[in-house]
Amino acid sequence: MNATQNIAVTFYQNLGKLFYAMAAADKVVRKSEYDSLRKIVKSEWLDVDDIEDEFGADAAFQIEIVFDWLDYKEELNAEECFKQFEDFFNENKSRFTDKMKQLVWDTCNTIAGAFSGKNKSELMMLGRLKLLLEK
């Protein structure tokens, strides 16, 4: 895998952490949140670029892979996942164009609203994300 592919895979893996953090903000990842993520990955994220992972799959599928793994393992909590994304964002701001930031925001907003609207934990995390993306 070349450097561009490696950076893209890491980019999508960190998005998976952020989206997991949003779904797990209230300590429960619901099927509707996961279904929303899968739908938006297929409808939006697969069209972002043509980069493939080491197995020849679209690198955007790393979002779902990391999300699934985190949900299965339950080793990292939402706060830790958000902090890891925040660190990645701060170190790689040039990868986050305005269009990309909007897509990240829209995806988080969709996940947060997937199960009976947004609760307090999700609203707080959305607020933190908004501040981060506006830096």
DSSP file (Angstrom, degrees, kcal/mol; ACC not computed):
  #  RESIDUE AA STRUCTURE BP1 BP2  ACC     N-H-->O    O-->H-N    N-H-->O    O-->H-N    TCO  KAPPA ALPHA  PHI   PSI    X-CA   Y-CA   Z-CA
    1    1 A M              0   0    0      0, 0.0     2,-0.0     0, 0.0    52,-0.0   0.000 360.0 360.0 360.0 132.9    0.0    0.0    0.0
    2    2 A N     >  -     0   0    0      1,-0.1     4,-2.5     4,-0.0     5,-0.2  -0.268 360.0 -97.8 -83.2 174.7    1.4    3.4   -0.9
    3    3 A A  H  > S+     0   0    0      1,-0.2     4,-2.5     2,-0.2     5,-0.2   0.873 122.0  52.4 -62.3 -40.0    1.5    6.5    1.3
    4    4 A T  H  > S+     0   0    0      2,-0.2     4,-2.2     1,-0.2    -1,-0.2   0.922 111.9  46.0 -63.3 -44.2   -1.7    8.0   -0.2
    5    5 A Q  H  > S+     0   0    0      2,-0.2     4,-2.8     1,-0.2     5,-0.2   0.916 111.9  52.1 -62.9 -42.7   -3.6    4.8    0.3
    6    6 A N  H  X S+     0   0    0     -4,-2.5     4,-2.2     1,-0.2    -2,-0.2   0.909 110.7  46.8 -62.1 -43.2   -2.3    4.5    3.9
    7    7 A I  H  X S+     0   0    0     -4,-2.5     4,-2.5     2,-0.2    -1,-0.2   0.908 112.8  50.0 -65.0 -42.0   -3.3    8.1    4.7
    8    8 A A  H  X S+     0   0    0     -4,-2.2     4,-2.6     2,-0.2    -2,-0.2   0.910 110.4  49.2 -64.5 -42.5   -6.8    7.6    3.2
    9    9 A V  H  X S+     0   0    0     -4,-2.8     4,-2.4     2,-0.2    -1,-0.2   0.930 112.7  47.7 -62.6 -44.7   -7.4    4.3    5.1
   10   10 A T  H  X S+     0   0    0     -4,-2.2     4,-2.2    -5,-0.2    -2,-0.2   0.892 109.9  54.5 -61.8 -39.9   -6.3    6.0    8.3
   11   11 A F  H  X S+     0   0    0     -4,-2.5     4,-1.7     1,-0.2    -2,-0.2   0.949 111.6  42.9 -57.2 -52.2   -8.6    8.9    7.5
   12   12 A Y  H  X S+     0   0    0     -4,-2.6     4,-2.1     1,-0.2    -2,-0.2   0.848 110.7  56.0 -67.4 -33.9  -11.6    6.6    7.0
   13   13 A Q  H  X S+     0   0    0     -4,-2.4     4,-1.6     1,-0.2    -1,-0.2   0.899 107.6  49.0 -63.8 -39.8  -10.7    4.6   10.2
   14   14 A N  H  X S+     0   0    0     -4,-2.2     4,-2.1     2,-0.2    -1,-0.2   0.846 107.7  54.0 -69.7 -32.9  -10.8    7.8   12.2
   15   15 A L  H  X S+     0   0    0     -4,-1.7     4,-2.9     2,-0.2     5,-0.3   0.897 104.9  55.4 -63.9 -39.0  -14.1    8.7   10.7
   16   16 A G  H  X S+     0   0    0     -4,-2.1     4,-2.0     1,-0.2    -2,-0.2   0.888 107.1  50.0 -58.5 -39.3  -15.4    5.3   11.9
   17   17 A K  H  X S+     0   0    0     -4,-1.6     4,-2.6     2,-0.2    -2,-0.2   0.919 111.4  48.1 -64.9 -43.9  -14.2    6.2   15.4
   18   18 A L  H  X S+     0   0    0     -4,-2.1     4,-2.2     2,-0.2    -2,-0.2   0.940 112.8  47.1 -62.4 -46.9  -16.1    9.5   15.3
   19   19 A F  H  X S+     0   0    0     -4,-2.9     4,-2.1     1,-0.2    -1,-0.2   0.854 112.3  50.5 -67.3 -33.7  -19.3    8.0   13.9
   20   20 A Y  H  X S+     0   0    0     -4,-2.0     4,-2.9    -5,-0.3    -1,-0.2   0.920 108.0  53.7 -65.0 -43.2  -19.1    5.2   16.6
   21   21 A A  H  < S+     0   0    0     -4,-2.6     4,-0.5     1,-0.2    -2,-0.2   0.903 109.0  48.9 -57.8 -41.6  -18.6    7.9   19.2
   22   22 A M  H >< S+     0   0    0     -4,-2.2     3,-0.8     1,-0.2     4,-0.3   0.929 114.4  44.4 -64.6 -45.1  -21.8    9.6   18.0
   23   23 A A  H 3< S+     0   0    0     -4,-2.1     3,-0.5     1,-0.2     5,-0.3   0.857 118.7  43.6 -67.1 -34.7  -23.8    6.4   18.1
   24   24 A A  T >< S+     0   0    0     -4,-2.9     3,-2.5     1,-0.2    54,-0.4   0.351  79.9 106.0 -93.5   5.6  -22.3    5.4   21.5
   25   25 A A  T <  S+     0   0    0     -3,-0.8    -1,-0.2    -4,-0.5    -2,-0.1   0.836  86.3  43.7 -55.8 -34.1  -22.7    8.8   23.1
   26   26 A D  T 3  S-     0   0    0     -3,-0.5    -1,-0.3     2,-0.3    -2,-0.1   0.191 122.6-107.1 -97.1  16.6  -25.6    7.6   25.2
   27   27 A K  S <  S+     0   0    0     -3,-2.5     2,-0.4     1,-0.1    -2,-0.1   0.453  95.4  87.0  75.4   4.4  -23.8    4.3   25.9
   28   28 A V        -     0   0    0     -5,-0.3     2,-0.7     2,-0.0    -2,-0.3  -0.984  61.7-154.3-136.6 124.7  -26.0    2.3   23.6
   29   29 A V        -     0   0    0     -2,-0.4     2,-0.2    -5,-0.1    -5,-0.1  -0.876  23.5-156.3 -96.7 116.2  -25.5    1.7   19.9
   30   30 A R    >>  -     0   0    0     -2,-0.7     4,-2.0    -7,-0.3     3,-0.6  -0.583  25.2-118.2 -95.1 155.0  -28.8    1.0   18.3
   31   31 A K  H 3> S+     0   0    0      1,-0.2     4,-3.0    -2,-0.2     5,-0.2   0.868 114.7  57.2 -56.7 -39.5  -29.6   -0.9   15.1
   32   32 A S  H 3> S+     0   0    0      1,-0.2     4,-1.9     2,-0.2    -1,-0.2   0.846 105.9  50.3 -64.0 -33.1  -31.2    2.2   13.6
   33   33 A E  H <> S+     0   0    0     -3,-0.6     4,-2.1     2,-0.2    -1,-0.2   0.916 112.9  45.5 -69.5 -43.3  -27.9    4.1   14.2
   34   34 A Y  H  X S+     0   0    0     -4,-2.0     4,-2.6     2,-0.2    -2,-0.2   0.912 112.1  51.5 -65.7 -41.9  -25.9    1.4   12.5
   35   35 A D  H  X S+     0   0    0     -4,-3.0     4,-2.2     1,-0.2    -1,-0.2   0.894 109.0  51.4 -62.0 -39.3  -28.4    1.2    9.6
   36   36 A S  H  X S+     0   0    0     -4,-1.9     4,-2.3    -5,-0.2    -1,-0.2   0.912 109.8  49.8 -62.9 -42.7  -28.1    4.9    9.1
   37   37 A L  H  X S+     0   0    0     -4,-2.1     4,-2.5     1,-0.2     5,-0.2   0.951 110.6  48.9 -60.3 -50.2  -24.4    4.8    9.0
   38   38 A R  H  X S+     0   0    0     -4,-2.6     4,-2.0     1,-0.2    -1,-0.2   0.897 111.9  49.9 -58.4 -41.4  -24.4    1.9    6.4
   39   39 A K  H  X S+     0   0    0     -4,-2.2     4,-2.4     1,-0.2    -1,-0.2   0.929 112.8  44.7 -64.6 -45.7  -26.8    3.8    4.3
   40   40 A I  H  X>S+     0   0    0     -4,-2.3     4,-2.3     2,-0.2     5,-1.4   0.818 109.6  56.1 -73.0 -29.8  -24.9    7.1    4.3
   41   41 A V  H  <>S+     0   0    0     -4,-2.5     5,-2.0     3,-0.2     6,-0.2   0.951 113.6  41.4 -62.1 -47.4  -21.6    5.3    3.7
   42   42 A K  H  <5S+     0   0    0     -4,-2.0    -2,-0.2    -5,-0.2    -1,-0.2   0.880 121.5  40.3 -68.5 -38.2  -23.0    3.7    0.5
   43   43 A S  H  <5S+     0   0    0     -4,-2.4    -1,-0.2    -5,-0.2    -2,-0.2   0.770 135.7   7.1 -85.1 -25.3  -24.9    6.8   -0.7
   44   44 A E  T ><5S+     0   0    0     -4,-2.3     3,-0.9    -5,-0.2    -3,-0.2   0.749 121.4  51.3-122.3 -51.5  -22.2    9.5    0.1
   45   45 A W  G > <S+     0   0    0     -5,-1.4     3,-1.4     1,-0.2     4,-0.5   0.805 100.0  62.1 -72.9 -30.6  -18.8    8.2    1.3
   46   46 A L  G 3 <S+     0   0    0     -5,-2.0    -1,-0.2     1,-0.3     3,-0.2   0.757 103.3  53.5 -66.1 -21.4  -18.1    5.7   -1.5
   47   47 A D  G <  S+     0   0    0     -3,-0.9    -1,-0.3    -6,-0.2    -2,-0.2   0.446  83.9  88.5 -90.4  -1.1  -18.1    8.6   -3.9
   48   48 A V  S <  S-     0   0    0     -3,-1.4     2,-0.3    -4,-0.2    -1,-0.2   0.921 104.3 -22.1 -66.3 -44.8  -15.6   10.7   -2.1
   49   49 A D        -     0   0    0     -4,-0.5    11,-0.2    -3,-0.2    -1,-0.1  -0.912  55.2-114.6-154.0 179.1  -12.5    9.2   -3.8
   50   50 A D        +     0   0    0     -2,-0.3     2,-0.2    -3,-0.1    -3,-0.0   0.090  63.9 133.6-108.9  21.4  -11.3    6.1   -5.7
   51   51 A I        -     0   0    0    -47,-0.1     8,-2.9     7,-0.0     9,-0.4  -0.535  38.8-157.2 -80.0 137.4   -8.8    4.9   -3.1
   52   52 A E  B     -A   58   0A   0      6,-0.3     6,-0.2    -2,-0.2   -43,-0.1  -0.798  12.1-124.0-111.8 154.3   -8.8    1.3   -2.2
   53   53 A D    >   -     0   0    0      4,-3.0     3,-1.9    -2,-0.3    -1,-0.1  -0.172  47.8 -80.8 -82.9-174.1   -7.6   -0.5    0.9
   54   54 A E  T 3  S+     0   0    0      1,-0.3    -1,-0.1     2,-0.1   -48,-0.0   0.638 130.6  54.2 -66.6 -13.2   -5.0   -3.3    0.8
   55   55 A F  T 3  S-     0   0    0      2,-0.2    -1,-0.3     3,-0.0     3,-0.1   0.378 119.3-105.8-100.6   2.3   -7.8   -5.8   -0.1
   56   56 A G  S <  S+     0   0    0     -3,-1.9     2,-0.2     1,-0.3    -2,-0.1   0.532  79.3 127.9  87.0   6.5   -9.0   -3.9   -3.1
   57   57 A A  S    S-     0   0    0      1,-0.1    -4,-3.0     2,-0.0    -1,-0.3  -0.617  75.3 -83.7 -92.0 155.6  -12.2   -2.6   -1.5
   58   58 A D  B >   -A   52   0A   0     -6,-0.2     3,-2.1    -2,-0.2    -6,-0.3  -0.372  37.8-131.2 -56.8 130.1  -13.1    1.0   -1.4
   59   59 A A  G >  S+     0   0    0     -8,-2.9     3,-2.2     1,-0.3     4,-0.3   0.749 100.9  74.4 -59.4 -24.6  -11.3    2.6    1.5
   60   60 A A  G >  S+     0   0    0     -9,-0.4     3,-1.7     1,-0.3     4,-0.5   0.758  80.0  72.0 -62.4 -22.8  -14.5    4.2    2.7
   61   61 A F  G <> S+     0   0    0     -3,-2.1     4,-2.2     1,-0.3    -1,-0.3   0.682  77.4  79.3 -66.5 -14.2  -15.7    0.8    3.9
   62   62 A Q  H <> S+     0   0    0     -3,-2.2     4,-2.6     1,-0.2     5,-0.3   0.804  83.2  65.0 -60.1 -27.7  -13.1    1.3    6.6
   63   63 A I  H <> S+     0   0    0     -3,-1.7     4,-2.2    -4,-0.3    -1,-0.2   0.958 107.3  38.5 -57.7 -51.5  -15.7    3.5    8.3
   64   64 A E  H  > S+     0   0    0     -4,-0.5     4,-3.1    -3,-0.2     5,-0.2   0.887 114.1  55.1 -67.9 -39.9  -18.0    0.5    8.8
   65   65 A I  H  X S+     0   0    0     -4,-2.2     4,-2.4     2,-0.2    -2,-0.2   0.936 112.4  41.7 -60.9 -47.4  -15.2   -1.9    9.6
   66   66 A V  H  X S+     0   0    0     -4,-2.6     4,-2.9     2,-0.2     5,-0.2   0.916 114.3  52.2 -67.0 -42.8  -13.9    0.3   12.5
   67   67 A F  H  X S+     0   0    0     -4,-2.2     4,-2.3    -5,-0.3    -2,-0.2   0.941 112.3  46.0 -57.0 -49.1  -17.5    1.1   13.7
   68   68 A D  H  X S+     0   0    0     -4,-3.1     4,-2.6     1,-0.2    -2,-0.2   0.924 112.9  49.8 -59.6 -45.8  -18.3   -2.7   13.8
   69   69 A W  H  X S+     0   0    0     -4,-2.4     4,-3.1    -5,-0.2     5,-0.3   0.920 111.7  47.2 -62.8 -44.5  -15.1   -3.5   15.5
   70   70 A L  H  X S+     0   0    0     -4,-2.9     4,-2.6     1,-0.2     5,-0.3   0.900 113.3  48.6 -64.3 -40.0  -15.5   -0.9   18.2
   71   71 A D  H  < S+     0   0    0     -4,-2.3    -2,-0.2    -5,-0.2    -1,-0.2   0.891 115.3  44.9 -66.8 -38.7  -19.1   -1.9   18.8
   72   72 A Y  H  < S+     0   0    0     -4,-2.6    -2,-0.2    -5,-0.2    -1,-0.2   0.930 120.1  38.8 -69.6 -47.0  -18.1   -5.6   19.0
   73   73 A K  H  < S-     0   0    0     -4,-3.1    -2,-0.2    -5,-0.2    -3,-0.2   0.861  79.8-164.1 -73.5 -37.1  -15.1   -5.0   21.3
   74   74 A E     <  +     0   0    0     -4,-2.6    -3,-0.1    -5,-0.3    -4,-0.1   0.809  49.4 125.4  52.4  32.8  -16.7   -2.3   23.4
   75   75 A E        +     0   0    0     -5,-0.3     2,-0.5     1,-0.1    -1,-0.1   0.816  60.3  53.8 -88.2 -34.0  -13.1   -1.5   24.6
   76   76 A L  S    S-     0   0    0     -6,-0.2     2,-0.1     4,-0.0    -1,-0.1  -0.862  78.6-141.4-104.8 134.3  -13.2    2.2   23.7
   77   77 A N     >  -     0   0    0     -2,-0.5     4,-2.3     1,-0.1     5,-0.2  -0.397  30.8 -99.7 -87.0 171.4  -15.8    4.5   25.0
   78   78 A A  H  > S+     0   0    0    -54,-0.4     4,-2.5     1,-0.2     5,-0.2   0.882 121.3  53.0 -57.4 -41.8  -17.5    7.3   23.0
   79   79 A E  H  > S+     0   0    0      1,-0.2     4,-2.4     2,-0.2    -1,-0.2   0.916 109.5  47.3 -63.1 -44.5  -15.3    9.9   24.7
   80   80 A E  H  > S+     0   0    0      2,-0.2     4,-2.2     1,-0.2    -1,-0.2   0.905 112.4  50.1 -64.6 -41.7  -12.0    8.2   23.9
   81   81 A C  H  X S+     0   0    0     -4,-2.3     4,-2.1     2,-0.2    -2,-0.2   0.908 110.6  49.8 -63.3 -41.4  -13.1    7.6   20.3
   82   82 A F  H  X S+     0   0    0     -4,-2.5     4,-2.8    -5,-0.2    -2,-0.2   0.925 110.2  50.5 -63.3 -43.7  -14.1   11.3   19.9
   83   83 A K  H  X S+     0   0    0     -4,-2.4     4,-2.5     1,-0.2    -1,-0.2   0.881 108.7  51.8 -62.5 -38.4  -10.7   12.4   21.4
   84   84 A Q  H  X S+     0   0    0     -4,-2.2     4,-2.2     2,-0.2    -1,-0.2   0.906 111.9  46.3 -65.4 -40.7   -8.8   10.1   18.9
   85   85 A F  H  X S+     0   0    0     -4,-2.1     4,-3.2     2,-0.2    -2,-0.2   0.928 110.7  53.2 -64.8 -43.3  -10.8   11.7   16.0
   86   86 A E  H  X S+     0   0    0     -4,-2.8     4,-2.6     1,-0.2    -2,-0.2   0.909 109.5  48.2 -58.2 -43.9  -10.1   15.1   17.4
   87   87 A D  H  X S+     0   0    0     -4,-2.5     4,-1.7     2,-0.2    -1,-0.2   0.924 112.9  48.1 -62.0 -44.9   -6.4   14.4   17.5
   88   88 A F  H  X S+     0   0    0     -4,-2.2     4,-1.2     2,-0.2    -2,-0.2   0.923 111.5  50.6 -62.2 -44.1   -6.4   13.1   14.0
   89   89 A F  H >< S+     0   0    0     -4,-3.2     3,-0.7     1,-0.2    -2,-0.2   0.936 110.0  49.2 -58.7 -48.6   -8.4   16.1   12.8
   90   90 A N  H 3< S+     0   0    0     -4,-2.6     3,-0.4     1,-0.2    -1,-0.2   0.806 114.3  45.7 -64.2 -29.6   -6.0   18.6   14.4
   91   91 A E  H 3< S+     0   0    0     -4,-1.7    -1,-0.2     1,-0.2    -2,-0.2   0.622 122.9  34.7 -86.0 -14.0   -3.0   16.8   12.8
   92   92 A N    X<  +     0   0    0     -4,-1.2     3,-1.8    -3,-0.7     4,-0.4  -0.161  66.6 141.4-135.0  40.0   -4.6   16.5    9.4
   93   93 A K  G >   +     0   0    0     -3,-0.4     3,-1.6     1,-0.3    -1,-0.1   0.798  67.3  67.1 -56.8 -31.1   -6.7   19.7    8.9
   94   94 A S  G 3  S+     0   0    0      1,-0.3    -1,-0.3    -3,-0.1    -2,-0.1   0.755  93.9  59.1 -65.3 -22.9   -5.7   19.9    5.2
   95   95 A R  G <  S+     0   0    0     -3,-1.8     2,-1.1     1,-0.2    -1,-0.3   0.649  91.1  79.0 -76.7 -14.6   -7.6   16.7    4.4
   96   96 A F    <   +     0   0    0     -3,-1.6    -1,-0.2    -4,-0.4    -3,-0.0  -0.712  63.9 179.8-102.8  85.9  -10.8   18.3    5.7
   97   97 A T     >  -     0   0    0     -2,-1.1     4,-2.8     1,-0.1     5,-0.2  -0.237  46.9 -99.4 -70.8 169.9  -12.2   20.6    3.0
   98   98 A D  H  > S+     0   0    0      1,-0.2     4,-2.1     2,-0.2     5,-0.1   0.901 127.3  51.0 -58.9 -40.1  -15.4   22.5    3.6
   99   99 A K  H  > S+     0   0    0      2,-0.2     4,-1.9     1,-0.2    -1,-0.2   0.904 111.0  48.1 -63.4 -41.8  -17.3   19.9    1.6
  100  100 A M  H  > S+     0   0    0      2,-0.2     4,-2.6     1,-0.2    -2,-0.2   0.909 109.8  51.9 -66.5 -42.7  -15.7   17.1    3.7
  101  101 A K  H  X S+     0   0    0     -4,-2.8     4,-2.6     1,-0.2    -1,-0.2   0.902 109.4  50.9 -59.6 -40.8  -16.5   18.9    7.0
  102  102 A Q  H  X S+     0   0    0     -4,-2.1     4,-2.9    -5,-0.2    -1,-0.2   0.894 110.2  48.9 -64.8 -39.8  -20.1   19.2    5.8
  103  103 A L  H  X S+     0   0    0     -4,-1.9     4,-2.3     2,-0.2    -2,-0.2   0.890 111.1  49.8 -67.4 -39.7  -20.3   15.5    5.0
  104  104 A V  H  X S+     0   0    0     -4,-2.6     4,-2.3     2,-0.2    -2,-0.2   0.941 113.6  46.7 -61.2 -47.4  -18.8   14.6    8.4
  105  105 A W  H  X S+     0   0    0     -4,-2.6     4,-2.7     1,-0.2    -2,-0.2   0.934 112.3  49.2 -60.5 -48.2  -21.4   16.9   10.1
  106  106 A D  H  X S+     0   0    0     -4,-2.9     4,-2.3     1,-0.2    -1,-0.2   0.891 111.0  50.4 -61.0 -40.2  -24.3   15.5    8.1
  107  107 A T  H  X S+     0   0    0     -4,-2.3     4,-2.4     2,-0.2    -1,-0.2   0.937 112.7  45.4 -64.6 -46.6  -23.3   11.9    8.8
  108  108 A C  H  X S+     0   0    0     -4,-2.3     4,-2.7     1,-0.2    -2,-0.2   0.904 112.7  51.4 -63.0 -41.1  -23.0   12.6   12.6
  109  109 A N  H  X S+     0   0    0     -4,-2.7     4,-1.7    -5,-0.2    -1,-0.2   0.895 110.6  48.7 -63.4 -40.8  -26.3   14.5   12.6
  110  110 A T  H  < S+     0   0    0     -4,-2.3     4,-0.5    -5,-0.2    -2,-0.2   0.921 112.6  47.4 -65.4 -45.0  -28.0   11.6   10.8
  111  111 A I  H >< S+     0   0    0     -4,-2.4     3,-1.2     1,-0.2     4,-0.4   0.928 111.4  51.2 -62.0 -45.5  -26.6    9.0   13.2
  112  112 A A  H 3< S+     0   0    0     -4,-2.7     3,-0.4     1,-0.3     7,-0.2   0.846 114.2  43.6 -62.6 -34.3  -27.6   11.1   16.2
  113  113 A G  T 3X S+     0   0    0     -4,-1.7     4,-0.9    -5,-0.2    -1,-0.3   0.425  88.0  93.9 -90.7   1.9  -31.2   11.5   14.9
  114  114 A A  T <4 S+     0   0    0     -3,-1.2     2,-0.6    -4,-0.5    -1,-0.2   0.784  83.3  48.8 -68.8 -28.6  -31.6    7.8   13.9
  115  115 A F  T  4 S-     0   0    0     -3,-0.4    -1,-0.2    -4,-0.4   -85,-0.0  -0.884 134.6 -46.1-119.9 101.4  -33.2    6.6   17.1
  116  116 A S  T  4 S-     0   0    0     -2,-0.6    -2,-0.1    -3,-0.1    -1,-0.1   0.842 105.7 -63.7  45.6  49.1  -36.1    8.8   18.4
  117  117 A G  S  < S-     0   0    0     -4,-0.9     2,-0.4     2,-0.0    -2,-0.3  -0.144  82.4 -42.7  77.9-174.0  -34.4   12.1   17.9
  118  118 A K        -     0   0    0     -5,-0.1     2,-0.1    -4,-0.1    -5,-0.1  -0.773  52.5-154.1 -97.7 133.2  -31.3   13.5   19.5
  119  119 A N     >  -     0   0    0     -2,-0.4     4,-2.6    -7,-0.2     5,-0.2  -0.418  36.6 -92.1 -96.2 178.5  -30.7   13.1   23.3
  120  120 A K  H  > S+     0   0    0      1,-0.2     4,-2.4     2,-0.2     5,-0.2   0.891 123.8  51.3 -59.6 -43.7  -28.6   15.3   25.6
  121  121 A S  H  > S+     0   0    0      1,-0.2     4,-2.0     2,-0.2    -1,-0.2   0.912 112.9  45.7 -61.5 -42.9  -25.4   13.2   25.1
  122  122 A E  H  > S+     0   0    0      2,-0.2     4,-2.7     1,-0.2    -2,-0.2   0.895 111.4  52.0 -68.6 -40.0  -25.6   13.3   21.4
  123  123 A L  H  X S+     0   0    0     -4,-2.6     4,-2.1     2,-0.2    -2,-0.2   0.895 109.6  50.1 -63.1 -39.5  -26.4   17.0   21.4
  124  124 A M  H  X S+     0   0    0     -4,-2.4     4,-2.0    -5,-0.2    -1,-0.2   0.916 112.2  46.7 -65.1 -42.3  -23.4   17.7   23.5
  125  125 A M  H  X S+     0   0    0     -4,-2.0     4,-2.5     1,-0.2    -2,-0.2   0.895 110.4  52.9 -68.5 -38.4  -21.1   15.7   21.2
  126  126 A L  H  X S+     0   0    0     -4,-2.7     4,-2.5     1,-0.2    -1,-0.2   0.897 108.2  51.9 -60.8 -39.6  -22.6   17.4   18.2
  127  127 A G  H  X S+     0   0    0     -4,-2.1     4,-2.1     2,-0.2    -2,-0.2   0.910 110.0  47.9 -62.3 -43.3  -21.8   20.8   19.8
  128  128 A R  H  X S+     0   0    0     -4,-2.0     4,-2.1     1,-0.2    -2,-0.2   0.895 111.9  50.3 -64.7 -39.9  -18.2   19.7   20.4
  129  129 A L  H  X S+     0   0    0     -4,-2.5     4,-2.9     2,-0.2     5,-0.2   0.917 107.7  53.2 -64.5 -42.6  -17.9   18.5   16.8
  130  130 A K  H  X S+     0   0    0     -4,-2.5     4,-1.4     1,-0.2    -2,-0.2   0.923 110.1  47.7 -58.7 -45.4  -19.3   21.8   15.4
  131  131 A L  H  < S+     0   0    0     -4,-2.1     4,-0.5     1,-0.2    -1,-0.2   0.899 112.8  49.4 -63.1 -40.4  -16.7   23.7   17.4
  132  132 A L  H >< S+     0   0    0     -4,-2.1     3,-1.2     1,-0.2    -2,-0.2   0.934 110.8  48.5 -64.6 -46.7  -13.9   21.4   16.2
  133  133 A L  H 3< S+     0   0    0     -4,-2.9    -1,-0.2     1,-0.3    -2,-0.2   0.744 108.5  55.2 -68.3 -22.3  -15.0   21.7   12.5
  134  134 A E  T 3<        0   0    0     -4,-1.4    -1,-0.3    -5,-0.2    -2,-0.2   0.522 360.0 360.0 -88.3  -5.6  -15.2   25.5   12.7
  135  135 A K    <         0   0    0     -3,-1.2    -1,-0.2    -4,-0.5    -2,-0.1   0.511 360.0 360.0 -59.6 360.0  -11.6   25.9   14.0
